[in-house]
Amino acid sequence: MHKDMGVTKYLKQASGSSNCVAVAAAMATGTTVEEFERFIGHDIDYDGPYGDLDFYRYMLHKGYVAGVGVVFSKDYLEGKTVRGQLFESGEMLYEYPAYVVVESRKEGYTHAVYWDGKKIHDPDPTIDGTGLPLKEYKVIFWLPIYKIEQDKK
């Protein structure tokens, strides 16, 4: 497993686009949104939305797996549990890059962001800089990303 998958280039989705999953995948792998779209099978003019399965397929294609993460309970999402204790015993999850799905600023939607092991990279073009502090997001699920390593014989 690698902790050193930092973003090689920071990307934003186009204004009005719903391709946050494609942008998060491109940032996680150091590739491009266009490469993601070609792999998934959409033409370049398609602006999403893509799904979690598209993200997982592309990551596997690039030699990564995303999983063994945390899906938050309804009580947590409704604020009925302590929000400051995001992982409690799972603090090590923070150390790894992750595919993170958060509640969108558009009501009734979700939004994909990329965690590089230190901070959020939010593809939303209306967010200044790389992203908001983690505590500003309502996290729905968090899936660490791991590089698949081949046995060297």
Backbone as JSON Lines, residues from 0, in Angstrom:
{"i":0,"aa":"M","n":[0.84,-1.18,0.0],"ca":[0.0,0.0,0.0],"c":[0.89,1.24,0.0]}
{"i":1,"aa":"H","n":[0.46,2.24,-0.71],"ca":[1.23,3.48,-0.81],"c":[0.47,4.64,-0.2]}
{"i":2,"aa":"K","n":[1.18,5.43,0.59],"ca":[0.6,6.66,1.11],"c":[0.99,7.83,0.22]}
{"i":3,"aa":"D","n":[1.89,7.64,-0.7],"ca":[2.46,8.73,-1.5],"c":[1.8,8.89,-2.86]}
{"i":4,"aa":"M","n":[0.49,8.94,-2.89],"ca":[-0.23,9.08,-4.15],"c":[-0.67,10.52,-4.35]}
{"i":5,"aa":"G","n":[0.07,11.48,-3.85],"ca":[-0.38,12.86,-3.91],"c":[-0.81,13.3,-5.29]}
{"i":6,"aa":"V","n":[-1.63,14.32,-5.34],"ca":[-2.14,14.85,-6.6],"c":[-0.98,15.36,-7.43]}
{"i":7,"aa":"T","n":[-0.87,14.89,-8.66],"ca":[0.18,15.39,-9.54],"c":[-0.25,16.67,-10.22]}
{"i":8,"aa":"K","n":[-1.55,16.84,-10.38],"ca":[-2.08,18.1,-10.88],"c":[-3.47,18.29,-10.3]}
{"i":9,"aa":"Y","n":[-3.78,19.51,-9.96],"ca":[-5.06,19.8,-9.36],"c":[-6.05,20.15,-10.46]}
{"i":10,"aa":"L","n":[-7.22,19.53,-10.44],"ca":[-8.22,19.71,-11.5],"c":[-9.55,20.19,-10.94]}
{"i":11,"aa":"K","n":[-10.27,20.95,-11.74],"ca":[-11.63,21.38,-11.41],"c":[-12.55,20.91,-12.53]}
{"i":12,"aa":"Q","n":[-13.78,20.61,-12.21],"ca":[-14.75,20.28,-13.24],"c":[-15.24,21.58,-13.87]}
{"i":13,"aa":"A","n":[-15.72,21.5,-15.1],"ca":[-16.24,22.68,-15.8],"c":[-17.5,23.17,-15.1]}
{"i":14,"aa":"S","n":[-17.73,24.45,-15.13],"ca":[-18.92,25.04,-14.54],"c":[-20.16,24.39,-15.17]}
{"i":15,"aa":"G","n":[-21.08,23.96,-14.32],"ca":[-22.3,23.31,-14.8],"c":[-22.17,21.83,-15.07]}
{"i":16,"aa":"S","n":[-20.96,21.29,-14.97],"ca":[-20.71,19.88,-15.23],"c":[-21.05,19.06,-13.98]}
{"i":17,"aa":"S","n":[-21.34,17.79,-14.17],"ca":[-21.58,16.9,-13.04],"c":[-20.61,15.71,-13.1]}
{"i":18,"aa":"N","n":[-19.38,15.98,-13.56],"ca":[-18.41,14.89,-13.7],"c":[-17.38,14.85,-12.57]}
{"i":19,"aa":"C","n":[-17.81,15.13,-11.34],"ca":[-16.89,15.14,-10.2],"c":[-16.2,13.79,-10.01]}
{"i":20,"aa":"V","n":[-16.88,12.68,-10.3],"ca":[-16.27,11.35,-10.16],"c":[-15.1,11.22,-11.12]}
{"i":21,"aa":"A","n":[-15.27,11.65,-12.36],"ca":[-14.19,11.59,-13.35],"c":[-13.0,12.44,-12.93]}
{"i":22,"aa":"V","n":[-13.27,13.62,-12.39],"ca":[-12.19,14.52,-11.96],"c":[-11.47,13.92,-10.76]}
{"i":23,"aa":"A","n":[-12.21,13.37,-9.79],"ca":[-11.57,12.74,-8.63],"c":[-10.69,11.57,-9.07]}
{"i":24,"aa":"A","n":[-11.16,10.77,-10.02],"ca":[-10.38,9.63,-10.52],"c":[-9.12,10.1,-11.23]}
{"i":25,"aa":"A","n":[-9.23,11.16,-12.01],"ca":[-8.05,11.69,-12.71],"c":[-7.02,12.23,-11.72]}
{"i":26,"aa":"M","n":[-7.48,12.93,-10.67],"ca":[-6.54,13.43,-9.66],"c":[-5.89,12.28,-8.91]}
{"i":27,"aa":"A","n":[-6.66,11.24,-8.57],"ca":[-6.12,10.11,-7.82],"c":[-5.06,9.34,-8.6]}
{"i":28,"aa":"T","n":[-5.19,9.3,-9.91],"ca":[-4.27,8.5,-10.73],"c":[-3.24,9.33,-11.49]}
{"i":29,"aa":"G","n":[-3.36,10.66,-11.42],"ca":[-2.43,11.51,-12.16],"c":[-2.67,11.46,-13.66]}
{"i":30,"aa":"T","n":[-3.9,11.14,-14.06],"ca":[-4.24,11.07,-15.48],"c":[-5.14,12.24,-15.84]}
{"i":31,"aa":"T","n":[-5.96,12.07,-16.86],"ca":[-6.84,13.15,-17.3],"c":[-8.3,12.69,-17.27]}
{"i":32,"aa":"V","n":[-9.19,13.66,-17.22],"ca":[-10.62,13.37,-17.3],"c":[-10.93,12.69,-18.63]}
{"i":33,"aa":"E","n":[-10.29,13.15,-19.69],"ca":[-10.53,12.57,-21.01],"c":[-10.14,11.09,-21.06]}
{"i":34,"aa":"E","n":[-9.03,10.74,-20.41],"ca":[-8.62,9.33,-20.37],"c":[-9.65,8.5,-19.62]}
{"i":35,"aa":"F","n":[-10.13,9.03,-18.49],"ca":[-11.18,8.36,-17.73],"c":[-12.41,8.13,-18.62]}
{"i":36,"aa":"E","n":[-12.84,9.18,-19.31],"ca":[-14.04,9.1,-20.15],"c":[-13.87,8.09,-21.29]}
{"i":37,"aa":"R","n":[-12.7,8.07,-21.89],"ca":[-12.45,7.09,-22.96],"c":[-12.55,5.66,-22.41]}
{"i":38,"aa":"F","n":[-11.96,5.45,-21.23],"ca":[-11.99,4.12,-20.63],"c":[-13.43,3.7,-20.3]}
{"i":39,"aa":"I","n":[-14.2,4.59,-19.74],"ca":[-15.57,4.28,-19.35],"c":[-16.45,4.09,-20.58]}
{"i":40,"aa":"G","n":[-16.09,4.72,-21.68],"ca":[-16.82,4.5,-22.92],"c":[-17.73,5.62,-23.35]}
{"i":41,"aa":"H","n":[-17.61,6.78,-22.72],"ca":[-18.4,7.93,-23.13],"c":[-17.56,8.81,-24.03]}
{"i":42,"aa":"D","n":[-18.22,9.52,-24.93],"ca":[-17.43,10.45,-25.73],"c":[-17.05,11.65,-24.88]}
{"i":43,"aa":"I","n":[-16.11,12.43,-25.36],"ca":[-15.52,13.52,-24.58],"c":[-16.54,14.59,-24.19]}
{"i":44,"aa":"D","n":[-17.64,14.73,-24.91],"ca":[-18.62,15.76,-24.59],"c":[-19.55,15.4,-23.44]}
{"i":45,"aa":"Y","n":[-19.52,14.16,-22.98],"ca":[-20.37,13.73,-21.87],"c":[-19.86,14.37,-20.59]}
{"i":46,"aa":"D","n":[-20.74,15.0,-19.81],"ca":[-20.28,15.68,-18.59],"c":[-20.8,15.01,-17.32]}
{"i":47,"aa":"G","n":[-21.12,13.74,-17.39],"ca":[-21.53,13.0,-16.21],"c":[-23.04,13.02,-16.05]}
{"i":48,"aa":"P","n":[-23.55,12.54,-14.95],"ca":[-22.76,12.07,-13.82],"c":[-22.27,10.63,-14.01]}
{"i":49,"aa":"Y","n":[-21.1,10.38,-13.49],"ca":[-20.56,9.04,-13.44],"c":[-20.88,8.47,-12.07]}
{"i":50,"aa":"G","n":[-20.77,7.16,-11.93],"ca":[-21.08,6.53,-10.66],"c":[-19.86,5.96,-9.98]}
{"i":51,"aa":"D","n":[-20.08,5.49,-8.76],"ca":[-19.0,4.89,-7.98],"c":[-18.39,3.7,-8.71]}
{"i":52,"aa":"L","n":[-19.21,2.89,-9.37],"ca":[-18.67,1.72,-10.09],"c":[-17.73,2.15,-11.21]}
{"i":53,"aa":"D","n":[-18.02,3.28,-11.86],"ca":[-17.11,3.8,-12.89],"c":[-15.76,4.13,-12.25]}
{"i":54,"aa":"F","n":[-15.79,4.76,-11.08],"ca":[-14.56,5.1,-10.37],"c":[-13.77,3.83,-10.05]}
{"i":55,"aa":"Y","n":[-14.44,2.81,-9.48],"ca":[-13.76,1.58,-9.08],"c":[-13.14,0.87,-10.29]}
{"i":56,"aa":"R","n":[-13.89,0.8,-11.39],"ca":[-13.37,0.15,-12.61],"c":[-12.12,0.85,-13.11]}
{"i":57,"aa":"Y","n":[-12.14,2.16,-13.13],"ca":[-10.99,2.92,-13.64],"c":[-9.79,2.75,-12.71]}
{"i":58,"aa":"M","n":[-10.02,2.8,-11.41],"ca":[-8.92,2.64,-10.46],"c":[-8.27,1.27,-10.64]}
{"i":59,"aa":"L","n":[-9.07,0.23,-10.77],"ca":[-8.53,-1.11,-10.97],"c":[-7.74,-1.19,-12.27]}
{"i":60,"aa":"H","n":[-8.25,-0.57,-13.31],"ca":[-7.55,-0.51,-14.6],"c":[-6.18,0.14,-14.46]}
{"i":61,"aa":"K","n":[-6.07,1.12,-13.56],"ca":[-4.81,1.84,-13.35],"c":[-3.93,1.22,-12.27]}
{"i":62,"aa":"G","n":[-4.37,0.09,-11.7],"ca":[-3.55,-0.6,-10.71],"c":[-3.81,-0.19,-9.27]}
{"i":63,"aa":"Y","n":[-5.0,0.31,-9.0],"ca":[-5.37,0.72,-7.65],"c":[-6.67,0.03,-7.24]}
{"i":64,"aa":"V","n":[-6.86,-0.09,-5.95],"ca":[-8.15,-0.53,-5.43],"c":[-8.63,0.51,-4.43]}
{"i":65,"aa":"A","n":[-9.93,0.67,-4.37],"ca":[-10.54,1.57,-3.39],"c":[-11.5,0.73,-2.57]}
{"i":66,"aa":"G","n":[-11.32,0.76,-1.27],"ca":[-12.24,-0.01,-0.46],"c":[-11.78,-0.18,0.96]}
{"i":67,"aa":"V","n":[-12.48,-1.03,1.69],"ca":[-12.28,-1.24,3.11],"c":[-12.31,0.12,3.8]}
{"i":68,"aa":"G","n":[-13.42,0.8,3.63],"ca":[-13.56,2.14,4.17],"c":[-14.67,2.22,5.18]}
{"i":69,"aa":"V","n":[-15.3,3.37,5.24],"ca":[-16.33,3.65,6.22],"c":[-17.56,4.19,5.5]}
{"i":70,"aa":"V","n":[-18.7,3.6,5.79],"ca":[-19.98,4.15,5.34],"c":[-20.66,4.64,6.6]}
{"i":71,"aa":"F","n":[-21.08,5.9,6.6],"ca":[-21.6,6.5,7.81],"c":[-23.07,6.2,8.01]}
{"i":72,"aa":"S","n":[-23.45,6.06,9.27],"ca":[-24.82,5.71,9.62],"c":[-25.77,6.89,9.39]}
{"i":73,"aa":"K","n":[-27.05,6.57,9.3],"ca":[-28.07,7.61,9.14],"c":[-28.02,8.57,10.33]}
{"i":74,"aa":"D","n":[-27.83,8.05,11.56],"ca":[-27.74,8.92,12.73],"c":[-26.57,9.89,12.61]}
{"i":75,"aa":"Y","n":[-25.44,9.4,12.12],"ca":[-24.28,10.28,11.94],"c":[-24.61,11.37,10.93]}
{"i":76,"aa":"L","n":[-25.18,10.98,9.8],"ca":[-25.48,11.94,8.75],"c":[-26.52,12.97,9.18]}
{"i":77,"aa":"E","n":[-27.42,12.57,10.08],"ca":[-28.43,13.51,10.56],"c":[-27.95,14.31,11.77]}
{"i":78,"aa":"G","n":[-26.68,14.15,12.14],"ca":[-26.11,14.92,13.24],"c":[-26.5,14.43,14.62]}
{"i":79,"aa":"K","n":[-26.99,13.19,14.74],"ca":[-27.41,12.66,16.03],"c":[-26.26,12.01,16.79]}
{"i":80,"aa":"T","n":[-25.11,11.91,16.18],"ca":[-23.93,11.38,16.86],"c":[-22.85,12.45,16.81]}
{"i":81,"aa":"V","n":[-21.78,12.24,17.54],"ca":[-20.72,13.24,17.64],"c":[-19.96,13.32,16.32]}
{"i":82,"aa":"R","n":[-20.08,14.46,15.63],"ca":[-19.46,14.62,14.32],"c":[-17.94,14.74,14.41]}
{"i":83,"aa":"G","n":[-17.4,15.16,15.52],"ca":[-15.96,15.33,15.64],"c":[-15.19,14.02,15.7]}
{"i":84,"aa":"Q","n":[-15.89,12.93,16.0],"ca":[-15.24,11.63,16.13],"c":[-15.43,10.84,14.84]}
{"i":85,"aa":"L","n":[-14.84,11.35,13.77],"ca":[-15.08,10.79,12.44],"c":[-14.75,9.31,12.36]}
{"i":86,"aa":"F","n":[-13.61,8.91,12.86],"ca":[-13.23,7.51,12.73],"c":[-12.99,6.8,14.05]}
{"i":87,"aa":"E","n":[-12.84,7.52,15.13],"ca":[-12.54,6.95,16.43],"c":[-11.36,5.99,16.32]}
{"i":88,"aa":"S","n":[-11.58,4.68,16.26],"ca":[-10.46,3.73,16.22],"c":[-9.85,3.59,14.84]}
{"i":89,"aa":"G","n":[-10.42,4.19,13.82],"ca":[-9.91,4.04,12.47],"c":[-9.1,5.23,11.99]}
{"i":90,"aa":"E","n":[-8.4,5.91,12.89],"ca":[-7.65,7.11,12.52],"c":[-6.66,6.88,11.38]}
{"i":91,"aa":"M","n":[-6.14,5.67,11.24],"ca":[-5.15,5.42,10.19],"c":[-5.73,5.62,8.79]}
{"i":92,"aa":"L","n":[-7.04,5.57,8.65],"ca":[-7.65,5.79,7.33],"c":[-7.3,7.16,6.78]}
{"i":93,"aa":"Y","n":[-7.11,8.12,7.65],"ca":[-6.75,9.48,7.24],"c":[-5.42,9.52,6.51]}
{"i":94,"aa":"E","n":[-4.53,8.6,6.81],"ca":[-3.17,8.63,6.28],"c":[-3.1,8.28,4.8]}
{"i":95,"aa":"Y","n":[-4.13,7.65,4.28],"ca":[-4.11,7.18,2.9],"c":[-4.98,8.05,2.0]}
{"i":96,"aa":"P","n":[-4.6,8.17,0.74],"ca":[-5.48,8.85,-0.21],"c":[-6.83,8.14,-0.21]}
{"i":97,"aa":"A","n":[-7.88,8.88,-0.52],"ca":[-9.21,8.28,-0.47],"c":[-10.17,8.91,-1.47]}
{"i":98,"aa":"Y","n":[-11.09,8.1,-1.9],"ca":[-12.25,8.53,-2.68],"c":[-13.31,8.83,-1.63]}
{"i":99,"aa":"V","n":[-13.79,10.06,-1.61],"ca":[-14.72,10.48,-0.57],"c":[-15.99,11.01,-1.23]}
{"i":100,"aa":"V","n":[-17.11,10.49,-0.81],"ca":[-18.4,10.99,-1.3],"c":[-19.02,11.8,-0.18]}
{"i":101,"aa":"V","n":[-19.39,13.02,-0.51],"ca":[-19.95,13.96,0.46],"c":[-21.33,14.41,0.0]}
{"i":102,"aa":"E","n":[-22.05,15.01,0.92],"ca":[-23.33,15.6,0.56],"c":[-23.04,16.81,-0.32]}
{"i":103,"aa":"S","n":[-23.72,16.89,-1.44],"ca":[-23.51,18.0,-2.36],"c":[-24.11,19.29,-1.81]}
{"i":104,"aa":"R","n":[-23.6,20.4,-2.29],"ca":[-24.19,21.69,-1.94],"c":[-25.53,21.86,-2.66]}
{"i":105,"aa":"K","n":[-25.76,21.03,-3.7],"ca":[-27.06,21.0,-4.38],"c":[-27.92,19.96,-3.66]}
{"i":106,"aa":"E","n":[-29.02,20.39,-3.11],"ca":[-29.86,19.52,-2.3],"c":[-30.29,18.27,-3.07]}
{"i":107,"aa":"G","n":[-30.18,17.13,-2.38],"ca":[-30.6,15.86,-2.96],"c":[-29.55,15.15,-3.78]}
{"i":108,"aa":"Y","n":[-28.33,15.69,-3.83],"ca":[-27.26,15.11,-4.63],"c":[-26.06,14.76,-3.74]}
{"i":109,"aa":"T","n":[-25.19,13.91,-4.28],"ca":[-23.91,13.65,-3.64],"c":[-22.82,14.22,-4.53]}
{"i":110,"aa":"H","n":[-21.6,14.29,-3.98],"ca":[-20.48,14.9,-4.69],"c":[-19.22,14.13,-4.35]}
{"i":111,"aa":"A","n":[-18.39,13.84,-5.35],"ca":[-17.13,13.11,-5.14],"c":[-15.98,14.1,-5.01]}
{"i":112,"aa":"V","n":[-15.13,13.86,-4.0],"ca":[-13.91,14.64,-3.81],"c":[-12.76,13.65,-3.61]}
{"i":113,"aa":"Y","n":[-11.54,14.15,-3.66],"ca":[-10.35,13.31,-3.48],"c":[-9.58,13.79,-2.26]}
{"i":114,"aa":"W","n":[-9.24,12.89,-1.38],"ca":[-8.42,13.15,-0.19],"c":[-7.03,12.63,-0.51]}
{"i":115,"aa":"D","n":[-6.0,13.48,-0.45],"ca":[-4.65,13.04,-0.83],"c":[-3.83,12.5,0.34]}
{"i":116,"aa":"G","n":[-4.46,12.34,1.5],"ca":[-3.76,11.9,2.7],"c":[-3.49,13.05,3.64]}
{"i":117,"aa":"K","n":[-3.71,14.27,3.15],"ca":[-3.49,15.47,3.97],"c":[-4.64,16.47,3.87]}
{"i":118,"aa":"K","n":[-5.23,16.58,2.66],"ca":[-6.31,17.55,2.49],"c":[-7.24,17.13,1.36]}
{"i":119,"aa":"I","n":[-8.41,17.76,1.36],"ca":[-9.42,17.52,0.33],"c":[-9.06,18.27,-0.94]}
{"i":120,"aa":"H","n":[-9.29,17.62,-2.07],"ca":[-9.2,18.27,-3.39],"c":[-10.6,18.18,-3.98]}
{"i":121,"aa":"D","n":[-11.27,19.31,-4.0],"ca":[-12.66,19.38,-4.43],"c":[-12.75,19.89,-5.85]}
{"i":122,"aa":"P","n":[-13.29,19.1,-6.78],"ca":[-13.37,19.54,-8.17],"c":[-14.45,20.59,-8.45]}
{"i":123,"aa":"D","n":[-15.27,20.92,-7.46],"ca":[-16.34,21.91,-7.65],"c":[-15.74,23.25,-8.04]}
{"i":124,"aa":"P","n":[-16.08,23.78,-9.22],"ca":[-15.48,25.04,-9.68],"c":[-15.89,26.26,-8.86]}
{"i":125,"aa":"T","n":[-16.92,26.13,-8.01],"ca":[-17.33,27.26,-7.18],"c":[-16.59,27.32,-5.85]}
{"i":126,"aa":"I","n":[-15.76,26.31,-5.58],"ca":[-14.96,26.28,-4.35],"c":[-13.59,26.86,-4.67]}
{"i":127,"aa":"D","n":[-13.19,27.89,-3.92],"ca":[-11.86,28.48,-4.11],"c":[-10.78,27.53,-3.62]}
{"i":128,"aa":"G","n":[-9.63,27.58,-4.27],"ca":[-8.5,26.76,-3.85],"c":[-8.75,25.29,-4.1]}
{"i":129,"aa":"T","n":[-8.08,24.46,-3.31],"ca":[-8.21,23.02,-3.53],"c":[-9.49,22.45,-2.94]}
{"i":130,"aa":"G","n":[-9.95,23.02,-1.85],"ca":[-11.16,22.52,-1.22],"c":[-11.32,23.11,0.16]}
{"i":131,"aa":"L","n":[-12.45,22.84,0.77],"ca":[-12.74,23.33,2.11],"c":[-12.04,22.43,3.13]}
{"i":132,"aa":"P","n":[-11.92,22.9,4.39],"ca":[-11.42,22.0,5.43],"c":[-12.35,20.79,5.56]}
{"i":133,"aa":"L","n":[-11.8,19.64,5.88],"ca":[-12.57,18.41,5.97],"c":[-13.81,18.56,6.83]}
{"i":134,"aa":"K","n":[-13.7,19.27,7.93],"ca":[-14.84,19.41,8.86],"c":[-16.02,20.15,8.23]}
{"i":135,"aa":"E","n":[-15.81,20.81,7.1],"ca":[-16.9,21.53,6.42],"c":[-17.73,20.62,5.52]}
{"i":136,"aa":"Y","n":[-17.29,19.39,5.32],"ca":[-18.0,18.46,4.45],"c":[-18.83,17.49,5.29]}
{"i":137,"aa":"K","n":[-19.97,17.1,4.78],"ca":[-20.77,16.05,5.4],"c":[-20.45,14.77,4.64]}
{"i":138,"aa":"V","n":[-19.54,13.99,5.2],"ca":[-19.02,12.78,4.54],"c":[-20.06,11.67,4.59]}
{"i":139,"aa":"I","n":[-20.33,11.08,3.43],"ca":[-21.26,9.95,3.34],"c":[-20.48,8.64,3.37]}
{"i":140,"aa":"F","n":[-19.45,8.53,2.56],"ca":[-18.53,7.41,2.72],"c":[-17.13,7.79,2.29]}
{"i":141,"aa":"W","n":[-16.19,7.03,2.83],"ca":[-14.76,7.29,2.73],"c":[-14.07,5.99,2.37]}
{"i":142,"aa":"L","n":[-13.48,5.91,1.18],"ca":[-12.82,4.68,0.75],"c":[-11.35,4.93,0.46]}
{"i":143,"aa":"P","n":[-10.45,4.44,1.3],"ca":[-9.03,4.6,1.03],"c":[-8.65,3.96,-0.31]}
{"i":144,"aa":"I","n":[-7.64,4.52,-0.95],"ca":[-7.16,4.02,-2.24],"c":[-5.78,3.43,-2.03]}
{"i":145,"aa":"Y","n":[-5.6,2.21,-2.51],"ca":[-4.33,1.51,-2.35],"c":[-3.78,1.1,-3.71]}
{"i":146,"aa":"K","n":[-2.48,1.2,-3.86],"ca":[-1.81,0.75,-5.08],"c":[-1.64,-0.76,-5.0]}
{"i":147,"aa":"I","n":[-1.97,-1.44,-6.08],"ca":[-1.77,-2.88,-6.15],"c":[-0.31,-3.13,-6.5]}
{"i":148,"aa":"E","n":[0.37,-3.91,-5.68],"ca":[1.78,-4.2,-5.93],"c":[1.92,-5.64,-6.38]}
{"i":149,"aa":"Q","n":[2.69,-5.83,-7.42],"ca":[2.97,-7.18,-7.91],"c":[4.09,-7.79,-7.08]}
{"i":150,"aa":"D","n":[3.97,-9.09,-6.81],"ca":[5.05,-9.8,-6.13],"c":[6.28,-9.8,-7.02]}
{"i":151,"aa":"K","n":[7.42,-9.46,-6.44],"ca":[8.67,-9.48,-7.2],"c":[9.39,-10.78,-6.9]}
{"i":152,"aa":"K","n":[9.47,-11.63,-7.91],"ca":[10.08,-12.95,-7.7],"c":[11.46,-12.97,-8.26]}
